[in-house]
Amino acid sequence: MLGSLTVAFSNFSGVDLAALPSIARGEARAVRARCVRATEAALAGYGHLVDDFATAALTIVPWPVRGPRPLVPGTGAEGGAVEDRFVMERRGQVQYATNYAVGRAYVTGWFEDPPSASEVAPATDTSRLYTHEANYHPDGGQIFFPEDGAPFVALLARPGDDVQPDDFVAFQFDGSRGLHVDPGVWHQPVFPLAPAVCFENRQGRVHACVSIDFVGEFGVYVEVPLGA
Protein backbone atom coordinates (compact mmCIF):
# COMPACT_ATOMS: atom_id res chain seq x y z
CA MET A 1 0.00 0.00 0.00
CA LEU A 2 1.03 3.63 -0.32
CA GLY A 3 2.41 4.00 3.19
CA SER A 4 3.13 7.19 5.08
CA LEU A 5 4.51 9.56 2.44
CA THR A 6 2.44 12.75 2.47
CA VAL A 7 2.47 14.52 -0.89
CA ALA A 8 -0.05 16.21 -3.14
CA PHE A 9 -1.14 14.23 -6.17
CA SER A 10 -0.03 15.93 -9.36
CA ASN A 11 0.83 15.31 -12.99
CA PHE A 12 3.76 16.37 -15.14
CA SER A 13 1.80 18.23 -17.82
CA GLY A 14 -0.31 20.35 -15.46
CA VAL A 15 -3.62 18.91 -16.66
CA ASP A 16 -6.65 19.91 -14.58
CA LEU A 17 -7.81 16.43 -13.55
CA ALA A 18 -11.19 17.81 -12.46
CA ALA A 19 -11.94 19.09 -15.97
CA LEU A 20 -10.96 16.12 -18.11
CA PRO A 21 -12.96 15.54 -21.30
CA SER A 22 -15.26 12.54 -21.64
CA ILE A 23 -14.83 9.66 -24.07
CA ALA A 24 -18.50 8.66 -23.64
CA ARG A 25 -19.72 12.17 -24.55
CA GLY A 26 -17.45 12.39 -27.58
CA GLU A 27 -15.23 15.09 -26.08
CA ALA A 28 -12.13 12.95 -26.54
CA ARG A 29 -11.32 9.62 -28.15
CA ALA A 30 -9.11 6.70 -27.17
CA VAL A 31 -6.04 5.57 -29.10
CA ARG A 32 -5.18 1.98 -28.19
CA ALA A 33 -1.47 1.26 -27.80
CA ARG A 34 -0.03 -1.68 -29.69
CA CYS A 35 0.68 -4.62 -27.37
CA VAL A 36 4.09 -6.32 -27.57
CA ARG A 37 5.74 -8.99 -25.41
CA ALA A 38 8.84 -7.54 -23.74
CA THR A 39 12.01 -9.16 -25.11
CA GLU A 40 15.51 -7.78 -25.49
CA ALA A 41 15.01 -7.46 -29.24
CA ALA A 42 11.58 -5.79 -28.94
CA LEU A 43 12.94 -3.24 -26.42
CA ALA A 44 15.77 -2.06 -28.69
CA GLY A 45 15.58 1.72 -28.86
CA TYR A 46 13.46 1.86 -25.70
CA GLY A 47 15.57 0.18 -23.01
CA HIS A 48 16.55 -3.30 -21.89
CA LEU A 49 15.60 -6.10 -19.54
CA VAL A 50 16.98 -6.21 -16.00
CA ASP A 51 17.72 -9.52 -14.27
CA ASP A 52 18.88 -8.23 -10.88
CA PHE A 53 17.95 -4.83 -9.47
CA ALA A 54 20.82 -4.70 -6.96
CA THR A 55 23.52 -4.96 -9.63
CA ALA A 56 21.78 -3.18 -12.52
CA ALA A 57 23.64 -0.14 -13.81
CA LEU A 58 21.65 3.04 -14.37
CA THR A 59 22.50 5.14 -17.43
CA ILE A 60 23.23 8.77 -16.56
CA VAL A 61 23.65 11.17 -19.48
CA PRO A 62 25.89 14.28 -19.35
CA TRP A 63 23.83 17.45 -19.43
CA PRO A 64 23.61 18.88 -23.00
CA VAL A 65 25.52 22.03 -23.86
CA ARG A 66 23.94 24.95 -25.75
CA GLY A 67 26.89 26.10 -27.79
CA PRO A 68 30.02 24.74 -29.49
CA ARG A 69 32.10 24.59 -26.32
CA PRO A 70 32.23 21.11 -24.78
CA LEU A 71 31.60 20.13 -21.17
CA VAL A 72 34.63 20.08 -18.92
CA PRO A 73 35.62 16.40 -18.65
CA GLY A 74 34.09 14.70 -15.63
CA THR A 75 31.25 17.20 -15.25
CA GLY A 76 27.61 17.25 -16.32
CA ALA A 77 26.68 13.85 -14.89
CA GLU A 78 27.49 14.29 -11.23
CA GLY A 79 23.96 14.17 -9.82
CA GLY A 80 24.15 10.40 -9.54
CA ALA A 81 21.20 8.14 -8.83
CA VAL A 82 18.47 7.92 -6.22
CA GLU A 83 16.38 4.86 -5.38
CA ASP A 84 13.39 3.82 -3.29
CA ARG A 85 9.97 2.22 -3.73
CA PHE A 86 7.60 3.06 -6.57
CA VAL A 87 4.13 1.93 -5.50
CA MET A 88 1.28 1.48 -7.97
CA GLU A 89 -2.17 1.19 -6.39
CA ARG A 90 -5.65 0.87 -7.89
CA ARG A 91 -8.31 2.73 -5.91
CA GLY A 92 -11.68 1.76 -7.30
CA GLN A 93 -11.57 2.97 -10.91
CA VAL A 94 -8.49 5.20 -10.53
CA GLN A 95 -4.79 4.26 -10.83
CA TYR A 96 -2.41 6.00 -8.44
CA ALA A 97 1.38 6.01 -8.25
CA THR A 98 3.72 7.11 -5.48
CA ASN A 99 7.42 7.59 -6.20
CA TYR A 100 9.20 7.54 -2.85
CA ALA A 101 12.59 8.17 -4.48
CA VAL A 102 11.66 11.74 -5.42
CA GLY A 103 8.69 12.33 -3.08
CA ARG A 104 6.04 12.63 -5.77
CA ALA A 105 2.60 11.10 -6.27
CA TYR A 106 0.50 10.96 -9.41
CA VAL A 107 -2.82 9.95 -10.90
CA THR A 108 -1.69 7.85 -13.86
CA GLY A 109 -4.88 6.38 -15.32
CA TRP A 110 -8.53 5.43 -15.13
CA PHE A 111 -10.38 2.16 -15.69
CA GLU A 112 -13.60 3.98 -16.67
CA ASP A 113 -14.37 7.17 -18.59
CA PRO A 114 -11.89 9.51 -16.81
CA PRO A 115 -14.16 12.40 -15.69
CA SER A 116 -16.66 9.99 -14.13
CA ALA A 117 -14.19 7.47 -12.67
CA SER A 118 -14.71 6.85 -8.95
CA GLU A 119 -12.33 5.82 -6.18
CA VAL A 120 -15.23 4.12 -4.40
CA ALA A 121 -16.97 2.12 -7.13
CA PRO A 122 -15.18 -1.05 -8.29
CA ALA A 123 -13.71 -1.13 -11.78
CA THR A 124 -15.82 -3.23 -14.15
CA ASP A 125 -13.00 -3.72 -16.67
CA THR A 126 -9.36 -3.92 -15.56
CA SER A 127 -8.09 -5.35 -18.86
CA ARG A 128 -7.16 -1.82 -19.95
CA LEU A 129 -6.86 1.71 -18.63
CA TYR A 130 -6.82 5.22 -20.08
CA THR A 131 -3.88 7.55 -19.46
CA HIS A 132 -3.53 11.24 -20.25
CA GLU A 133 0.21 11.93 -20.35
CA ALA A 134 3.77 10.61 -20.45
CA ASN A 135 7.23 12.03 -19.84
CA TYR A 136 10.92 11.41 -20.37
CA HIS A 137 14.11 12.15 -18.43
CA PRO A 138 16.84 13.88 -20.47
CA ASP A 139 19.41 13.40 -17.69
CA GLY A 140 19.22 9.64 -17.23
CA GLY A 141 17.35 6.36 -17.41
CA GLN A 142 15.06 4.68 -14.91
CA ILE A 143 14.91 1.11 -13.60
CA PHE A 144 11.69 -0.58 -12.48
CA PHE A 145 11.79 -4.02 -10.87
CA PRO A 146 8.62 -5.66 -9.48
CA GLU A 147 8.55 -7.21 -6.05
CA ASP A 148 7.21 -10.77 -5.79
CA GLY A 149 7.44 -11.36 -9.54
CA ALA A 150 4.31 -9.34 -10.32
CA PRO A 151 3.57 -8.97 -14.06
CA PHE A 152 3.27 -5.45 -15.43
CA VAL A 153 2.96 -3.33 -18.57
CA ALA A 154 5.32 -0.54 -19.61
CA LEU A 155 3.98 2.16 -21.95
CA LEU A 156 6.95 3.45 -23.99
CA ALA A 157 7.73 5.54 -27.08
CA ARG A 158 11.09 6.20 -28.69
CA PRO A 159 12.84 9.58 -28.14
CA GLY A 160 11.80 12.69 -30.01
CA ASP A 161 9.70 15.74 -29.16
CA ASP A 162 7.57 15.19 -32.30
CA VAL A 163 6.08 12.06 -30.68
CA GLN A 164 2.44 11.16 -31.42
CA PRO A 165 -0.02 9.16 -29.28
CA ASP A 166 0.03 6.22 -31.68
CA ASP A 167 3.83 5.95 -31.32
CA PHE A 168 3.36 4.43 -27.86
CA VAL A 169 3.76 0.68 -27.35
CA ALA A 170 2.47 -1.36 -24.40
CA PHE A 171 5.24 -3.83 -23.48
CA GLN A 172 4.03 -6.85 -21.50
CA PHE A 173 6.35 -8.16 -18.74
CA ASP A 174 5.73 -11.48 -16.98
CA GLY A 175 7.32 -10.16 -13.76
CA SER A 176 10.43 -12.36 -13.81
CA ARG A 177 12.57 -9.45 -15.06
CA GLY A 178 12.58 -5.71 -14.69
CA LEU A 179 13.03 -2.82 -17.10
CA HIS A 180 15.69 -0.18 -17.71
CA VAL A 181 14.09 2.75 -19.57
CA ASP A 182 16.76 4.54 -21.60
CA PRO A 183 17.31 8.31 -21.25
CA GLY A 184 14.98 10.30 -23.48
CA VAL A 185 12.47 7.46 -23.86
CA TRP A 186 8.85 8.47 -23.28
CA HIS A 187 7.18 6.48 -20.50
CA GLN A 188 4.56 6.33 -17.81
CA PRO A 189 5.18 4.70 -14.44
CA VAL A 190 4.71 1.01 -15.18
CA PHE A 191 1.22 -0.48 -14.76
CA PRO A 192 0.79 -3.71 -12.76
CA LEU A 193 -1.92 -6.22 -13.52
CA ALA A 194 -2.60 -6.66 -9.78
CA PRO A 195 -4.46 -4.01 -7.73
CA ALA A 196 -1.34 -2.95 -5.79
CA VAL A 197 2.32 -3.67 -6.53
CA CYS A 198 5.56 -2.23 -5.16
CA PHE A 199 8.44 -1.74 -7.59
CA GLU A 200 12.07 -1.15 -6.77
CA ASN A 201 13.00 2.09 -8.52
CA ARG A 202 16.32 3.69 -9.44
CA GLN A 203 16.59 6.93 -11.42
CA GLY A 204 18.67 10.07 -11.90
CA ARG A 205 18.74 12.31 -8.85
CA VAL A 206 18.24 15.44 -10.99
CA HIS A 207 14.83 14.07 -12.09
CA ALA A 208 14.35 16.44 -15.03
CA CYS A 209 11.06 15.70 -16.83
CA VAL A 210 9.72 16.66 -20.25
CA SER A 211 6.02 15.85 -20.65
CA ILE A 212 3.39 15.24 -23.31
CA ASP A 213 -0.29 15.99 -22.66
CA PHE A 214 -2.32 13.58 -24.80
CA VAL A 215 -5.60 15.29 -23.95
CA GLY A 216 -4.57 18.93 -24.36
CA GLU A 217 -2.34 18.43 -27.41
CA PHE A 218 -4.24 15.76 -29.34
CA GLY A 219 -7.70 15.42 -27.78
CA VAL A 220 -7.11 11.75 -26.94
CA TYR A 221 -6.36 9.32 -24.16
CA VAL A 222 -3.95 6.47 -24.76
CA GLU A 223 -5.66 3.18 -23.99
CA VAL A 224 -3.19 0.79 -22.39
CA PRO A 225 -4.02 -2.94 -22.73
CA LEU A 226 -3.32 -4.83 -19.51
CA GLY A 227 -4.53 -8.30 -20.51
CA ALA A 228 -2.38 -11.16 -21.76
N, C-alpha and C positions, 0 to 999 in steps of 0.2 A: 504494500500500500504506500501512499505518498509520504507518510512519515511527518516529521515535525518542521520541515522547512516552511517558513512563512514568506510568501512572495505573491505579488499581484500577477494574475494571469494576463498574458499579453500575446502579441504576435509581431513578427518581424516587419510586416508591410504596413502596419498601422491601420488595418481594416477595422471598421466599427462593427464588432460582432453582433451588436444589437440591431443592426440595420442591414443584415445580409439579404440579398435577393432570393426569391423562391424558385426552385425548379418546377414545382407543381403548378405555380401560377404563370409560368412561362417567362419569368423575369431573368432567368439564367438557364443555361443548359449544362449537361454533364458530358465530359469527354473521358471515355474509359481508357485507362492506361493499358498498353499491351503487357501481357503476363508472360514472364520468362523464368525458367528455372535457373537459379544462381549457380553458375560454374565459373571456373577461372577464365575460360575462353569467353563466355557471355559477358563477364564483367570488364573485359578489356576496354579501356577508355573511361571507365567509371570508378574502378577500384580493384580490390582483390580480396580473396577469402583469407580468414584468419583462423589458425588452428589453436593458438594458445594466447590468451589475452596478456598474461604476465610478461611474455617475451616478445610480443608484437611491437615492431618499430613504427612510430608515428612519423609521417612525412611532414616536415616543417619547411615552408618555402621562404626564401629571403624576400623581404619587402621590396616591391618594385620601385625603381627610380623613375623620375619624371623627365630627366634630361639625358644628355650623352655621357655624363660622368658616372662611372661605376660606383657601386658600394665599396666602402673600405672592407678589405678582406676580414672575415670573421664577424661582421656586423649584419644586422638586418634580419637575423633569425634567432635572436637571443631570448625571446619570450618563453621558449620552452613549452612544455606540455602541462596540462592539468587533468586530473581524473577523479571520478566519483561515480555514484549511481545515476542512471537515467531511467526513470520509472514511467512506464506507460500504463494508464489505468482507464478503463471504460466505466463511465458513470451514466447508467441508463443508456441514452442514445447519443452521448457525447464522448469523444476521445480526448483525454487530457495527457499531458506530458510534463514531467518535472525533471529538470537537468540540475542535479545537485553540484556538478562540477563548476558551473558558472552562476548558480543561484537564480535560475530563471524557470518560469513555468508557462505553459502554452496550452491553448485549445488547438488541437491539430486536425480534428475531423468530426464528422457527424454520420450516424448510421441511418438517419431519416433526413427529410428535407431540412436543410440547415436552420432557417429561421424559426421552424416549429419544433426542432429537436428538444427533448426534455431530459433532464438529469434524473427524473423520477420514474418515468415510464420505461419499461424494458424495450430494448431494441428488437424489432420483429425480423430484421434481416442483418446478420453480422457477416455475411459473405462478401461485403464490400463496404466502403465508406467514401464520403465526399470530403475533399480537402480544398482549401482556398489559397494556399501559398506554398512556396518553397524558398530555400536560400542556399548560398554557398559561402565557403570560407576561403578568401584569397590568401590567407597566411598559413594555412596548413590543412591536413586531412582530419579525419575523425574515425575512431574505432568504436564499433558497437559489438558487444558479445553477450548473448543471452544467458542468464542463469538457468540452471536446471534443464538445459537443452530445449528451450521453448522455441517452436517455429515462429517465423516472422516474415514480413514483407518489407522491402526497401524500395521506396519510390525515388528513382534517380534519372537525371538527364545530363548529357555531356556538357562540358564547359562552353560558354558563349553567352553574351548578354542579349543576343537575338533569339533566345530560346522561345519555343512555342509550347502550349499545353500538350499537344500531341507528340512532343519529343520525349515525354516522360515514360519510363518503363517500370513496371512493378516486378521486381526480382523476388522470387520465392525461395526462402531459406528453410531447411528442415530443422534448424536449431543445433545441429552438430558442429557448426562452424560459425564464426562471426564475420564481420565485414569491415574492411578499411575503405572509407570513402576518400578518394583522391582530392587534393586541393583543387578548388574551382568547380567541382562537380555539384550540380544542383541536387538537393535532397530535402526530405522531410525527416524528422525523427522516425526511426523505424516503427512499423506497426505490428504488434503481436497478434496472433490468432486467438490467444486466451484473453480473458477479461482484464488481467493485471499481470505484468511481467516486469522484472527488474533487469536492466542491462548494465554490464560494466561499460564505462565510457571513458575514452581518452581523446583529448582534442587540444588544439593550440590554446595557450593561455591568453593570447591577445583577443581571440574570439571575435574577429571582424566578420560581419555578415552583410551580404548583398542579397536582396530579396526580390521575388516576383509575386505579384498579386494577380492570381488567375481571375478573380472576380472583377476587380477594378480595371484591369488592362484588357481582358478578353471577354468578359461577361460569361465565364464558365467556372464550373468546379471540375477538378480532376477526380474521376471515380477510380478508386484503388481496389482492385479485386483482391480479396483475402482468402478465397477458397483454394482448394488444391488445383 
